[in-house]
Amino acid sequence: MTFLENIKHKNQFPIVFIGSGITKRYFENAPDWETLLLNIWEEVDSKDNFYKENYKLDKKYANDDFKRNVELAKELSNKYNDAFYEQKVKLENLSLKDAYEKRINPFKQRVANVFSSLIPKNDFEEEKEAFSKMLVKARIVITTNYDLFIEDSYKKAKTSVQVHIGNRGLFEKTEDYGELYKIHGSISDVNSIVITSEDYLTNESESALIDAKILSNLTESPIIFLGYSLTDKNVQRLLNSFVENAPFDISQAASRIGVVTFSEGEKEIKEVIEGLANNRIHYTSLKTDNFLEVYNSLASINQSITPAEIRKYEANFRRIIEIKGQQQTLKTVLADYEDISKLSDKEIKNKK
């Protein structure tokens, strides 16, 4: 049984991680990290100095792309913000007054402007439609993307989603169904964008809380990564924590963690079990260019209601309990309690 067949057979809502590869697949001008930094750098400094800074950081961090890019972003942030306040560069949607008084970071506003002006590619309408239907069946979605493509896709499917940006979701009441976690921020909240080394340092100090919240769901649901190469440090850290705490052997872990890898022109879905971090983390790699089949497979999961509907039920039950509890009248709305832990699966199936 293939990875996707196994998910359909068990009929479990998956946890879906969505990375920058998805944005680049559907938008003409979606930049990779280095291109984003270079384009903005050239607005305040020369291209030669950009590559000179890259060379220095490569020597300092032994060609670690992640460390180089976050340090480069920190340097660029300082350059751009200084240039903005000196009025060497201007942003049409941000005045000096608003930037200063509302504490809006000009560099992050510039980054947000890039991702708010993405141009959709042609010939992907059917696939994007299937992507929307797939999202509806995701228990929760976790993304490091700044853009609003996921939120727009939920709207296209006429389904609500509760959005948590950065660490704010940790302090909000959640039902862990039909929710979107934007762990690196969003263009809808410019200052939330995580891009510099300082941002990542702050993010790392809060990561234990974020990981604990996500990990509590990972043990109950299969996980699928879309648009990732698994080089993201946050994802690696999360998977390490998952493997250290989950009671699964290698084959079980591989059947629960799937990574869809782009393979240009490949119409089939070729599966192979792979490992990373010295083979401690095992997963199923699904190499394909047929994302339509992947989306359709996940969209076929059917529990008769969607995660978004489950979230509404749980939220309503919680509200009733809170209000009636404060009034000391819970017995007027709660039915007799039956200990579900003492019921067999068959008994649960036969009960309303």
Summary of the structure (lengths in Angstrom):
residues: 352
radius of gyration: 22.5
end to end distance: 32.2
largest distance: 73.4
contacts: 1045
relative contact order: 0.14
helix: 52%
strand: 13%
